[in-house]
Amino acid sequence: MGKVTDLLHGYRDVFLTKFTEMKGIAGDMGDMKIPLKPNSKPMGHHPYRLNPRYKEKVQLEIAKLLEAGIIESVEESEWISPMVVQDK
């Protein structure tokens, strides 16, 4: 193995490799707020079309993020931004 790989394996307890290991990040940092300009009006955009071949992968990733507590489900919001799916 290369030197970098050896280093990463030697300190694997320092580097997170799964979403589930990231639990508590938001809680440790407090509530995260997005400051808005005074008199800002809510914006809503329609979602972009999602290629059907990505639908299952996207649902799995969203489920992982929800389970890890990185994101949370919101019933309704006036502020909506479409998700952009990008190949790795």
PDB file with one MODEL, atoms N, CA, C and O in Angstrom:
MODEL        1
ATOM      1  N   MET A   1       0.831  -1.190   0.000  1.00  0.00           N
ATOM      2  CA  MET A   1       0.000   0.000   0.000  1.00  0.00           C
ATOM      3  C   MET A   1       0.869   1.245   0.000  1.00  0.00           C
ATOM      4  O   MET A   1       2.043   1.205   0.369  1.00  0.00           O
ATOM      5  N   GLY A   2       0.272   2.349  -0.420  1.00  0.00           N
ATOM      6  CA  GLY A   2       1.011   3.597  -0.446  1.00  0.00           C
ATOM      7  C   GLY A   2       1.115   4.209   0.931  1.00  0.00           C
ATOM      8  O   GLY A   2       0.448   3.777   1.872  1.00  0.00           O
ATOM      9  N   LYS A   3       1.954   5.211   1.040  1.00  0.00           N
ATOM     10  CA  LYS A   3       2.166   5.880   2.327  1.00  0.00           C
ATOM     11  C   LYS A   3       0.899   6.541   2.854  1.00  0.00           C
ATOM     12  O   LYS A   3       0.604   6.480   4.048  1.00  0.00           O
ATOM     13  N   VAL A   4       0.161   7.168   1.960  1.00  0.00           N
ATOM     14  CA  VAL A   4      -1.071   7.845   2.380  1.00  0.00           C
ATOM     15  C   VAL A   4      -2.082   6.818   2.896  1.00  0.00           C
ATOM     16  O   VAL A   4      -2.709   7.024   3.935  1.00  0.00           O
ATOM     17  N   THR A   5      -2.234   5.721   2.169  1.00  0.00           N
ATOM     18  CA  THR A   5      -3.165   4.676   2.579  1.00  0.00           C
ATOM     19  C   THR A   5      -2.762   4.101   3.928  1.00  0.00           C
ATOM     20  O   THR A   5      -3.615   3.871   4.785  1.00  0.00           O
ATOM     21  N   ASP A   6      -1.477   3.868   4.123  1.00  0.00           N
ATOM     22  CA  ASP A   6      -0.992   3.369   5.419  1.00  0.00           C
ATOM     23  C   ASP A   6      -1.307   4.364   6.536  1.00  0.00           C
ATOM     24  O   ASP A   6      -1.729   3.976   7.626  1.00  0.00           O
ATOM     25  N   LEU A   7      -1.100   5.634   6.255  1.00  0.00           N
ATOM     26  CA  LEU A   7      -1.383   6.667   7.244  1.00  0.00           C
ATOM     27  C   LEU A   7      -2.870   6.683   7.607  1.00  0.00           C
ATOM     28  O   LEU A   7      -3.229   6.753   8.783  1.00  0.00           O
ATOM     29  N   LEU A   8      -3.725   6.617   6.593  1.00  0.00           N
ATOM     30  CA  LEU A   8      -5.167   6.620   6.839  1.00  0.00           C
ATOM     31  C   LEU A   8      -5.600   5.397   7.638  1.00  0.00           C
ATOM     32  O   LEU A   8      -6.432   5.504   8.539  1.00  0.00           O
ATOM     33  N   HIS A   9      -5.045   4.253   7.315  1.00  0.00           N
ATOM     34  CA  HIS A   9      -5.386   3.044   8.074  1.00  0.00           C
ATOM     35  C   HIS A   9      -4.856   3.124   9.501  1.00  0.00           C
ATOM     36  O   HIS A   9      -5.496   2.627  10.428  1.00  0.00           O
ATOM     37  N   GLY A  10      -3.719   3.733   9.680  1.00  0.00           N
ATOM     38  CA  GLY A  10      -3.143   3.872  11.020  1.00  0.00           C
ATOM     39  C   GLY A  10      -3.958   4.780  11.922  1.00  0.00           C
ATOM     40  O   GLY A  10      -3.956   4.615  13.142  1.00  0.00           O
ATOM     41  N   TYR A  11      -4.664   5.748  11.321  1.00  0.00           N
ATOM     42  CA  TYR A  11      -5.464   6.706  12.092  1.00  0.00           C
ATOM     43  C   TYR A  11      -6.943   6.630  11.708  1.00  0.00           C
ATOM     44  O   TYR A  11      -7.635   7.648  11.691  1.00  0.00           O
ATOM     45  N   ARG A  12      -7.419   5.440  11.406  1.00  0.00           N
ATOM     46  CA  ARG A  12      -8.805   5.286  10.931  1.00  0.00           C
ATOM     47  C   ARG A  12      -9.837   5.747  11.947  1.00  0.00           C
ATOM     48  O   ARG A  12     -10.964   6.070  11.573  1.00  0.00           O
ATOM     49  N   ASP A  13      -9.475   5.784  13.229  1.00  0.00           N
ATOM     50  CA  ASP A  13     -10.420   6.255  14.238  1.00  0.00           C
ATOM     51  C   ASP A  13     -10.635   7.763  14.168  1.00  0.00           C
ATOM     52  O   ASP A  13     -11.583   8.273  14.764  1.00  0.00           O
ATOM     53  N   VAL A  14      -9.777   8.484  13.455  1.00  0.00           N
ATOM     54  CA  VAL A  14      -9.880   9.937  13.326  1.00  0.00           C
ATOM     55  C   VAL A  14     -10.772  10.329  12.143  1.00  0.00           C
ATOM     56  O   VAL A  14     -11.441  11.362  12.191  1.00  0.00           O
ATOM     57  N   PHE A  15     -10.787   9.519  11.092  1.00  0.00           N
ATOM     58  CA  PHE A  15     -11.501   9.847   9.862  1.00  0.00           C
ATOM     59  C   PHE A  15     -12.840   9.122   9.794  1.00  0.00           C
ATOM     60  O   PHE A  15     -12.899   7.900   9.938  1.00  0.00           O
ATOM     61  N   LEU A  16     -13.904   9.872   9.576  1.00  0.00           N
ATOM     62  CA  LEU A  16     -15.230   9.288   9.448  1.00  0.00           C
ATOM     63  C   LEU A  16     -15.380   8.694   8.057  1.00  0.00           C
ATOM     64  O   LEU A  16     -14.935   9.277   7.069  1.00  0.00           O
ATOM     65  N   THR A  17     -16.013   7.528   7.992  1.00  0.00           N
ATOM     66  CA  THR A  17     -16.202   6.874   6.698  1.00  0.00           C
ATOM     67  C   THR A  17     -17.665   6.635   6.372  1.00  0.00           C
ATOM     68  O   THR A  17     -17.995   6.275   5.242  1.00  0.00           O
ATOM     69  N   LYS A  18     -18.555   6.832   7.352  1.00  0.00           N
ATOM     70  CA  LYS A  18     -19.978   6.586   7.137  1.00  0.00           C
ATOM     71  C   LYS A  18     -20.793   7.747   7.683  1.00  0.00           C
ATOM     72  O   LYS A  18     -20.376   8.430   8.619  1.00  0.00           O
ATOM     73  N   PHE A  19     -21.963   7.959   7.086  1.00  0.00           N
ATOM     74  CA  PHE A  19     -22.873   9.000   7.571  1.00  0.00           C
ATOM     75  C   PHE A  19     -23.241   8.758   9.022  1.00  0.00           C
ATOM     76  O   PHE A  19     -23.332   9.696   9.813  1.00  0.00           O
ATOM     77  N   THR A  20     -23.454   7.489   9.369  1.00  0.00           N
ATOM     78  CA  THR A  20     -23.912   7.181  10.724  1.00  0.00           C
ATOM     79  C   THR A  20     -22.885   7.564  11.781  1.00  0.00           C
ATOM     80  O   THR A  20     -23.240   7.740  12.947  1.00  0.00           O
ATOM     81  N   GLU A  21     -21.631   7.696  11.399  1.00  0.00           N
ATOM     82  CA  GLU A  21     -20.586   8.109  12.337  1.00  0.00           C
ATOM     83  C   GLU A  21     -20.622   9.613  12.586  1.00  0.00           C
ATOM     84  O   GLU A  21     -19.958  10.106  13.498  1.00  0.00           O
ATOM     85  N   MET A  22     -21.393  10.346  11.783  1.00  0.00           N
ATOM     86  CA  MET A  22     -21.441  11.801  11.878  1.00  0.00           C
ATOM     87  C   MET A  22     -22.537  12.284  12.816  1.00  0.00           C
ATOM     88  O   MET A  22     -22.756  13.491  12.921  1.00  0.00           O
ATOM     89  N   LYS A  23     -23.225  11.393  13.492  1.00  0.00           N
ATOM     90  CA  LYS A  23     -24.316  11.787  14.382  1.00  0.00           C
ATOM     91  C   LYS A  23     -23.845  12.826  15.379  1.00  0.00           C
ATOM     92  O   LYS A  23     -22.733  12.764  15.904  1.00  0.00           O
ATOM     93  N   GLY A  24     -24.723  13.778  15.622  1.00  0.00           N
ATOM     94  CA  GLY A  24     -24.438  14.775  16.644  1.00  0.00           C
ATOM     95  C   GLY A  24     -23.677  15.992  16.157  1.00  0.00           C
ATOM     96  O   GLY A  24     -23.443  16.913  16.940  1.00  0.00           O
ATOM     97  N   ILE A  25     -23.285  16.029  14.903  1.00  0.00           N
ATOM     98  CA  ILE A  25     -22.509  17.172  14.417  1.00  0.00           C
ATOM     99  C   ILE A  25     -23.314  18.455  14.571  1.00  0.00           C
ATOM    100  O   ILE A  25     -22.820  19.424  15.147  1.00  0.00           O
ATOM    101  N   ALA A  26     -24.540  18.479  14.069  1.00  0.00           N
ATOM    102  CA  ALA A  26     -25.353  19.692  14.161  1.00  0.00           C
ATOM    103  C   ALA A  26     -25.649  20.029  15.613  1.00  0.00           C
ATOM    104  O   ALA A  26     -25.598  21.198  15.996  1.00  0.00           O
ATOM    105  N   GLY A  27     -25.957  19.029  16.424  1.00  0.00           N
ATOM    106  CA  GLY A  27     -26.255  19.272  17.831  1.00  0.00           C
ATOM    107  C   GLY A  27     -25.072  19.839  18.581  1.00  0.00           C
ATOM    108  O   GLY A  27     -25.239  20.684  19.461  1.00  0.00           O
ATOM    109  N   ASP A  28     -23.873  19.385  18.243  1.00  0.00           N
ATOM    110  CA  ASP A  28     -22.666  19.882  18.905  1.00  0.00           C
ATOM    111  C   ASP A  28     -22.399  21.338  18.555  1.00  0.00           C
ATOM    112  O   ASP A  28     -21.823  22.079  19.352  1.00  0.00           O
ATOM    113  N   MET A  29     -22.817  21.744  17.363  1.00  0.00           N
ATOM    114  CA  MET A  29     -22.545  23.101  16.909  1.00  0.00           C
ATOM    115  C   MET A  29     -23.715  24.032  17.189  1.00  0.00           C
ATOM    116  O   MET A  29     -23.629  25.226  16.904  1.00  0.00           O
ATOM    117  N   GLY A  30     -24.804  23.510  17.739  1.00  0.00           N
ATOM    118  CA  GLY A  30     -25.989  24.324  17.995  1.00  0.00           C
ATOM    119  C   GLY A  30     -26.890  24.352  16.779  1.00  0.00           C
ATOM    120  O   GLY A  30     -26.628  23.675  15.785  1.00  0.00           O
ATOM    121  N   ASP A  31     -27.951  25.135  16.860  1.00  0.00           N
ATOM    122  CA  ASP A  31     -28.861  25.272  15.729  1.00  0.00           C
ATOM    123  C   ASP A  31     -28.171  26.049  14.620  1.00  0.00           C
ATOM    124  O   ASP A  31     -27.496  27.048  14.867  1.00  0.00           O
ATOM    125  N   MET A  32     -28.353  25.573  13.397  1.00  0.00           N
ATOM    126  CA  MET A  32     -27.753  26.257  12.262  1.00  0.00           C
ATOM    127  C   MET A  32     -28.809  27.164  11.637  1.00  0.00           C
ATOM    128  O   MET A  32     -29.915  26.718  11.332  1.00  0.00           O
ATOM    129  N   LYS A  33     -28.476  28.400  11.453  1.00  0.00           N
ATOM    130  CA  LYS A  33     -29.400  29.388  10.891  1.00  0.00           C
ATOM    131  C   LYS A  33     -28.786  29.995   9.632  1.00  0.00           C
ATOM    132  O   LYS A  33     -27.568  30.128   9.511  1.00  0.00           O
ATOM    133  N   ILE A  34     -29.652  30.352   8.717  1.00  0.00           N
ATOM    134  CA  ILE A  34     -29.220  31.054   7.510  1.00  0.00           C
ATOM    135  C   ILE A  34     -29.710  32.492   7.649  1.00  0.00           C
ATOM    136  O   ILE A  34     -30.916  32.736   7.615  1.00  0.00           O
ATOM    137  N   PRO A  35     -28.796  33.444   7.804  1.00  0.00           N
ATOM    138  CA  PRO A  35     -29.237  34.833   7.954  1.00  0.00           C
ATOM    139  C   PRO A  35     -29.835  35.350   6.642  1.00  0.00           C
ATOM    140  O   PRO A  35     -29.280  35.145   5.563  1.00  0.00           O
ATOM    141  N   LEU A  36     -30.962  36.015   6.765  1.00  0.00           N
ATOM    142  CA  LEU A  36     -31.642  36.559   5.590  1.00  0.00           C
ATOM    143  C   LEU A  36     -31.595  38.071   5.610  1.00  0.00           C
ATOM    144  O   LEU A  36     -31.510  38.695   6.668  1.00  0.00           O
ATOM    145  N   LYS A  37     -31.650  38.641   4.440  1.00  0.00           N
ATOM    146  CA  LYS A  37     -31.716  40.089   4.344  1.00  0.00           C
ATOM    147  C   LYS A  37     -33.082  40.542   4.849  1.00  0.00           C
ATOM    148  O   LYS A  37     -34.065  39.816   4.702  1.00  0.00           O
ATOM    149  N   PRO A  38     -33.154  41.724   5.437  1.00  0.00           N
ATOM    150  CA  PRO A  38     -34.456  42.230   5.896  1.00  0.00           C
ATOM    151  C   PRO A  38     -35.451  42.299   4.729  1.00  0.00           C
ATOM    152  O   PRO A  38     -35.083  42.605   3.595  1.00  0.00           O
ATOM    153  N   ASN A  39     -36.697  42.011   5.035  1.00  0.00           N
ATOM    154  CA  ASN A  39     -37.792  42.054   4.054  1.00  0.00           C
ATOM    155  C   ASN A  39     -37.641  41.041   2.920  1.00  0.00           C
ATOM    156  O   ASN A  39     -38.198  41.241   1.841  1.00  0.00           O
ATOM    157  N   SER A  40     -36.895  39.958   3.148  1.00  0.00           N
ATOM    158  CA  SER A  40     -36.773  38.906   2.139  1.00  0.00           C
ATOM    159  C   SER A  40     -38.103  38.194   1.981  1.00  0.00           C
ATOM    160  O   SER A  40     -38.827  37.988   2.955  1.00  0.00           O
ATOM    161  N   LYS A  41     -38.418  37.823   0.758  1.00  0.00           N
ATOM    162  CA  LYS A  41     -39.651  37.103   0.487  1.00  0.00           C
ATOM    163  C   LYS A  41     -39.313  35.651   0.157  1.00  0.00           C
ATOM    164  O   LYS A  41     -38.306  35.380  -0.496  1.00  0.00           O
ATOM    165  N   PRO A  42     -40.154  34.716   0.608  1.00  0.00           N
ATOM    166  CA  PRO A  42     -39.896  33.298   0.329  1.00  0.00           C
ATOM    167  C   PRO A  42     -39.837  33.018  -1.166  1.00  0.00           C
ATOM    168  O   PRO A  42     -40.549  33.633  -1.960  1.00  0.00           O
ATOM    169  N   MET A  43     -38.981  32.086  -1.528  1.00  0.00           N
ATOM    170  CA  MET A  43     -38.824  31.673  -2.920  1.00  0.00           C
ATOM    171  C   MET A  43     -39.169  30.197  -3.014  1.00  0.00           C
ATOM    172  O   MET A  43     -38.774  29.409  -2.154  1.00  0.00           O
ATOM    173  N   GLY A  44     -39.880  29.831  -4.020  1.00  0.00           N
ATOM    174  CA  GLY A  44     -40.193  28.432  -4.257  1.00  0.00           C
ATOM    175  C   GLY A  44     -39.902  28.090  -5.704  1.00  0.00           C
ATOM    176  O   GLY A  44     -40.357  28.780  -6.616  1.00  0.00           O
ATOM    177  N   HIS A  45     -39.151  27.035  -5.911  1.00  0.00           N
ATOM    178  CA  HIS A  45     -38.825  26.592  -7.261  1.00  0.00           C
ATOM    179  C   HIS A  45     -39.350  25.178  -7.456  1.00  0.00           C
ATOM    180  O   HIS A  45     -39.366  24.378  -6.520  1.00  0.00           O
ATOM    181  N   HIS A  46     -39.772  24.880  -8.657  1.00  0.00           N
ATOM    182  CA  HIS A  46     -40.222  23.529  -8.958  1.00  0.00           C
ATOM    183  C   HIS A  46     -39.015  22.601  -9.004  1.00  0.00           C
ATOM    184  O   HIS A  46     -37.929  23.026  -9.397  1.00  0.00           O
ATOM    185  N   PRO A  47     -39.187  21.339  -8.608  1.00  0.00           N
ATOM    186  CA  PRO A  47     -38.057  20.408  -8.656  1.00  0.00           C
ATOM    187  C   PRO A  47     -37.625  20.122 -10.093  1.00  0.00           C
ATOM    188  O   PRO A  47     -38.427  20.167 -11.026  1.00  0.00           O
ATOM    189  N   TYR A  48     -36.340  19.830 -10.239  1.00  0.00           N
ATOM    190  CA  TYR A  48     -35.829  19.425 -11.545  1.00  0.00           C
ATOM    191  C   TYR A  48     -36.274  17.990 -11.812  1.00  0.00           C
ATOM    192  O   TYR A  48     -36.562  17.239 -10.880  1.00  0.00           O
ATOM    193  N   ARG A  49     -36.326  17.620 -13.069  1.00  0.00           N
ATOM    194  CA  ARG A  49     -36.651  16.238 -13.416  1.00  0.00           C
ATOM    195  C   ARG A  49     -35.494  15.341 -12.990  1.00  0.00           C
ATOM    196  O   ARG A  49     -34.324  15.699 -13.126  1.00  0.00           O
ATOM    197  N   LEU A  50     -35.846  14.182 -12.479  1.00  0.00           N
ATOM    198  CA  LEU A  50     -34.837  13.222 -12.037  1.00  0.00           C
ATOM    199  C   LEU A  50     -34.850  12.027 -12.975  1.00  0.00           C
ATOM    200  O   LEU A  50     -35.893  11.423 -13.224  1.00  0.00           O
ATOM    201  N   ASN A  51     -33.679  11.700 -13.486  1.00  0.00           N
ATOM    202  CA  ASN A  51     -33.545  10.535 -14.340  1.00  0.00           C
ATOM    203  C   ASN A  51     -34.021   9.307 -13.554  1.00  0.00           C
ATOM    204  O   ASN A  51     -33.536   9.074 -12.446  1.00  0.00           O
ATOM    205  N   PRO A  52     -34.952   8.520 -14.095  1.00  0.00           N
ATOM    206  CA  PRO A  52     -35.481   7.369 -13.362  1.00  0.00           C
ATOM    207  C   PRO A  52     -34.410   6.385 -12.881  1.00  0.00           C
ATOM    208  O   PRO A  52     -34.607   5.716 -11.866  1.00  0.00           O
ATOM    209  N   ARG A  53     -33.296   6.285 -13.581  1.00  0.00           N
ATOM    210  CA  ARG A  53     -32.259   5.337 -13.158  1.00  0.00           C
ATOM    211  C   ARG A  53     -31.564   5.779 -11.869  1.00  0.00           C
ATOM    212  O   ARG A  53     -30.892   4.972 -11.227  1.00  0.00           O
ATOM    213  N   TYR A  54     -31.716   7.048 -11.482  1.00  0.00           N
ATOM    214  CA  TYR A  54     -31.106   7.555 -10.243  1.00  0.00           C
ATOM    215  C   TYR A  54     -32.068   7.554  -9.062  1.00  0.00           C
ATOM    216  O   TYR A  54     -31.650   7.753  -7.922  1.00  0.00           O
ATOM    217  N   LYS A  55     -33.354   7.334  -9.327  1.00  0.00           N
ATOM    218  CA  LYS A  55     -34.377   7.496  -8.291  1.00  0.00           C
ATOM    219  C   LYS A  55     -34.080   6.644  -7.050  1.00  0.00           C
ATOM    220  O   LYS A  55     -34.129   7.160  -5.933  1.00  0.00           O
ATOM    221  N   GLU A  56     -33.780   5.376  -7.220  1.00  0.00           N
ATOM    222  CA  GLU A  56     -33.525   4.490  -6.077  1.00  0.00           C
ATOM    223  C   GLU A  56     -32.267   4.914  -5.315  1.00  0.00           C
ATOM    224  O   GLU A  56     -32.249   4.900  -4.084  1.00  0.00           O
ATOM    225  N   LYS A  57     -31.221   5.290  -6.048  1.00  0.00           N
ATOM    226  CA  LYS A  57     -29.980   5.730  -5.404  1.00  0.00           C
ATOM    227  C   LYS A  57     -30.219   6.990  -4.569  1.00  0.00           C
ATOM    228  O   LYS A  57     -29.717   7.103  -3.451  1.00  0.00           O
ATOM    229  N   VAL A  58     -30.980   7.923  -5.111  1.00  0.00           N
ATOM    230  CA  VAL A  58     -31.275   9.172  -4.399  1.00  0.00           C
ATOM    231  C   VAL A  58     -32.071   8.879  -3.136  1.00  0.00           C
ATOM    232  O   VAL A  58     -31.783   9.438  -2.077  1.00  0.00           O
ATOM    233  N   GLN A  59     -33.072   8.005  -3.238  1.00  0.00           N
ATOM    234  CA  GLN A  59     -33.886   7.658  -2.067  1.00  0.00           C
ATOM    235  C   GLN A  59     -33.031   7.000  -0.985  1.00  0.00           C
ATOM    236  O   GLN A  59     -33.229   7.268   0.200  1.00  0.00           O
ATOM    237  N   LEU A  60     -32.081   6.141  -1.373  1.00  0.00           N
ATOM    238  CA  LEU A  60     -31.186   5.500  -0.399  1.00  0.00           C
ATOM    239  C   LEU A  60     -30.285   6.527   0.291  1.00  0.00           C
ATOM    240  O   LEU A  60     -30.091   6.461   1.504  1.00  0.00           O
ATOM    241  N   GLU A  61     -29.741   7.462  -0.464  1.00  0.00           N
ATOM    242  CA  GLU A  61     -28.869   8.483   0.123  1.00  0.00           C
ATOM    243  C   GLU A  61     -29.646   9.390   1.072  1.00  0.00           C
ATOM    244  O   GLU A  61     -29.149   9.752   2.138  1.00  0.00           O
ATOM    245  N   ILE A  62     -30.869   9.758   0.682  1.00  0.00           N
ATOM    246  CA  ILE A  62     -31.699  10.584   1.556  1.00  0.00           C
ATOM    247  C   ILE A  62     -32.011   9.827   2.844  1.00  0.00           C
ATOM    248  O   ILE A  62     -31.975  10.406   3.930  1.00  0.00           O
ATOM    249  N   ALA A  63     -32.317   8.538   2.727  1.00  0.00           N
ATOM    250  CA  ALA A  63     -32.598   7.724   3.917  1.00  0.00           C
ATOM    251  C   ALA A  63     -31.385   7.680   4.846  1.00  0.00           C
ATOM    252  O   ALA A  63     -31.538   7.757   6.065  1.00  0.00           O
ATOM    253  N   LYS A  64     -30.168   7.556   4.276  1.00  0.00           N
ATOM    254  CA  LYS A  64     -28.941   7.547   5.085  1.00  0.00           C
ATOM    255  C   LYS A  64     -28.762   8.871   5.821  1.00  0.00           C
ATOM    256  O   LYS A  64     -28.425   8.884   7.005  1.00  0.00           O
ATOM    257  N   LEU A  65     -28.987   9.979   5.127  1.00  0.00           N
ATOM    258  CA  LEU A  65     -28.833  11.299   5.739  1.00  0.00           C
ATOM    259  C   LEU A  65     -29.865  11.529   6.843  1.00  0.00           C
ATOM    260  O   LEU A  65     -29.549  12.111   7.880  1.00  0.00           O
ATOM    261  N   LEU A  66     -31.095  11.073   6.621  1.00  0.00           N
ATOM    262  CA  LEU A  66     -32.133  11.189   7.646  1.00  0.00           C
ATOM    263  C   LEU A  66     -31.784  10.360   8.872  1.00  0.00           C
ATOM    264  O   LEU A  66     -31.910  10.826  10.004  1.00  0.00           O
ATOM    265  N   GLU A  67     -31.341   9.120   8.638  1.00  0.00           N
ATOM    266  CA  GLU A  67     -30.989   8.217   9.736  1.00  0.00           C
ATOM    267  C   GLU A  67     -29.831   8.761  10.564  1.00  0.00           C
ATOM    268  O   GLU A  67     -29.810   8.614  11.786  1.00  0.00           O
ATOM    269  N   ALA A  68     -28.878   9.385   9.899  1.00  0.00           N
ATOM    270  CA  ALA A  68     -27.710   9.927  10.593  1.00  0.00           C
ATOM    271  C   ALA A  68     -28.012  11.245  11.288  1.00  0.00           C
ATOM    272  O   ALA A  68     -27.189  11.737  12.060  1.00  0.00           O
ATOM    273  N   GLY A  69     -29.180  11.825  11.027  1.00  0.00           N
ATOM    274  CA  GLY A  69     -29.546  13.089  11.657  1.00  0.00           C
ATOM    275  C   GLY A  69     -28.892  14.295  11.006  1.00  0.00           C
ATOM    276  O   GLY A  69     -28.880  15.379  11.589  1.00  0.00           O
ATOM    277  N   ILE A  70     -28.351  14.125   9.814  1.00  0.00           N
ATOM    278  CA  ILE A  70     -27.710  15.233   9.107  1.00  0.00           C
ATOM    279  C   ILE A  70     -28.768  16.145   8.509  1.00  0.00           C
ATOM    280  O   ILE A  70     -28.603  17.364   8.471  1.00  0.00           O
ATOM    281  N   ILE A  71     -29.866  15.538   8.038  1.00  0.00           N
ATOM    282  CA  ILE A  71     -31.000  16.316   7.539  1.00  0.00           C
ATOM    283  C   ILE A  71     -32.238  15.889   8.321  1.00  0.00           C
ATOM    284  O   ILE A  71     -32.238  14.846   8.973  1.00  0.00           O
ATOM    285  N   GLU A  72     -33.276  16.689   8.253  1.00  0.00           N
ATOM    286  CA  GLU A  72     -34.531  16.319   8.905  1.00  0.00           C
ATOM    287  C   GLU A  72     -35.681  16.599   7.959  1.00  0.00           C
ATOM    288  O   GLU A  72     -35.609  17.488   7.109  1.00  0.00           O
ATOM    289  N   SER A  73     -36.726  15.837   8.119  1.00  0.00           N
ATOM    290  CA  SER A  73     -37.897  15.973   7.279  1.00  0.00           C
ATOM    291  C   SER A  73     -38.694  17.212   7.688  1.00  0.00           C
ATOM    292  O   SER A  73     -38.847  17.490   8.877  1.00  0.00           O
ATOM    293  N   VAL A  74     -39.196  17.945   6.711  1.00  0.00           N
ATOM    294  CA  VAL A  74     -40.006  19.133   6.951  1.00  0.00           C
ATOM    295  C   VAL A  74     -41.304  18.956   6.173  1.00  0.00           C
ATOM    296  O   VAL A  74     -41.290  18.664   4.978  1.00  0.00           O
ATOM    297  N   GLU A  75     -42.422  19.137   6.864  1.00  0.00           N
ATOM    298  CA  GLU A  75     -43.725  18.939   6.223  1.00  0.00           C
ATOM    299  C   GLU A  75     -43.993  19.987   5.147  1.00  0.00           C
ATOM    300  O   GLU A  75     -44.410  19.657   4.037  1.00  0.00           O
ATOM    301  N   GLU A  76     -43.752  21.239   5.481  1.00  0.00           N
ATOM    302  CA  GLU A  76     -44.090  22.315   4.558  1.00  0.00           C
ATOM    303  C   GLU A  76     -43.134  23.478   4.774  1.00  0.00           C
ATOM    304  O   GLU A  76     -42.749  23.768   5.907  1.00  0.00           O
ATOM    305  N   SER A  77     -42.753  24.140   3.695  1.00  0.00           N
ATOM    306  CA  SER A  77     -41.879  25.292   3.809  1.00  0.00           C
ATOM    307  C   SER A  77     -42.133  26.244   2.645  1.00  0.00           C
ATOM    308  O   SER A  77     -42.421  25.818   1.527  1.00  0.00           O
ATOM    309  N   GLU A  78     -42.022  27.532   2.927  1.00  0.00           N
ATOM    310  CA  GLU A  78     -42.167  28.524   1.854  1.00  0.00           C
ATOM    311  C   GLU A  78     -40.858  28.651   1.070  1.00  0.00           C
ATOM    312  O   GLU A  78     -40.845  29.138  -0.061  1.00  0.00           O
ATOM    313  N   TRP A  79     -39.769  28.212   1.679  1.00  0.00           N
ATOM    314  CA  TRP A  79     -38.455  28.293   1.053  1.00  0.00           C
ATOM    315  C   TRP A  79     -38.118  26.921   0.474  1.00  0.00           C
ATOM    316  O   TRP A  79     -37.882  25.966   1.214  1.00  0.00           O
ATOM    317  N   ILE A  80     -38.098  26.834  -0.854  1.00  0.00           N
ATOM    318  CA  ILE A  80     -37.855  25.561  -1.509  1.00  0.00           C
ATOM    319  C   ILE A  80     -36.754  25.726  -2.549  1.00  0.00           C
ATOM    320  O   ILE A  80     -36.776  26.648  -3.363  1.00  0.00           O
ATOM    321  N   SER A  81     -35.802  24.817  -2.501  1.00  0.00           N
ATOM    322  CA  SER A  81     -34.721  24.820  -3.483  1.00  0.00           C
ATOM    323  C   SER A  81     -34.608  23.417  -4.064  1.00  0.00           C
ATOM    324  O   SER A  81     -34.543  22.449  -3.306  1.00  0.00           O
ATOM    325  N   PRO A  82     -34.584  23.282  -5.367  1.00  0.00           N
ATOM    326  CA  PRO A  82     -34.526  21.954  -5.968  1.00  0.00           C
ATOM    327  C   PRO A  82     -33.192  21.257  -5.732  1.00  0.00           C
ATOM    328  O   PRO A  82     -32.144  21.895  -5.632  1.00  0.00           O
ATOM    329  N   MET A  83     -33.258  19.951  -5.646  1.00  0.00           N
ATOM    330  CA  MET A  83     -32.076  19.125  -5.474  1.00  0.00           C
ATOM    331  C   MET A  83     -31.441  18.894  -6.844  1.00  0.00           C
ATOM    332  O   MET A  83     -32.141  18.693  -7.837  1.00  0.00           O
ATOM    333  N   VAL A  84     -30.124  18.924  -6.888  1.00  0.00           N
ATOM    334  CA  VAL A  84     -29.399  18.664  -8.123  1.00  0.00           C
ATOM    335  C   VAL A  84     -28.626  17.367  -7.946  1.00  0.00           C
ATOM    336  O   VAL A  84     -27.801  17.256  -7.039  1.00  0.00           O
ATOM    337  N   VAL A  85     -28.885  16.382  -8.807  1.00  0.00           N
ATOM    338  CA  VAL A  85     -28.215  15.094  -8.721  1.00  0.00           C
ATOM    339  C   VAL A  85     -27.053  15.084  -9.700  1.00  0.00           C
ATOM    340  O   VAL A  85     -27.211  15.420 -10.874  1.00  0.00           O
ATOM    341  N   GLN A  86     -25.882  14.695  -9.204  1.00  0.00           N
ATOM    342  CA  GLN A  86     -24.672  14.706 -10.025  1.00  0.00           C
ATOM    343  C   GLN A  86     -23.992  13.348  -9.933  1.00  0.00           C
ATOM    344  O   GLN A  86     -23.841  12.799  -8.841  1.00  0.00           O
ATOM    345  N   ASP A  87     -23.581  12.806 -11.076  1.00  0.00           N
ATOM    346  CA  ASP A  87     -22.813  11.552 -11.076  1.00  0.00           C
ATOM    347  C   ASP A  87     -21.499  11.741 -10.369  1.00  0.00           C
ATOM    348  O   ASP A  87     -20.915  12.825 -10.406  1.00  0.00           O
ATOM    349  N   LYS A  88     -21.029  10.693  -9.726  1.00  0.00           N
ATOM    350  CA  LYS A  88     -19.698  10.746  -9.103  1.00  0.00           C
ATOM    351  C   LYS A  88     -18.652  10.580 -10.168  1.00  0.00           C
ATOM    352  O   LYS A  88     -17.458  10.593  -9.868  1.00  0.00           O
TER     353      LYS A  88
ENDMDL
END
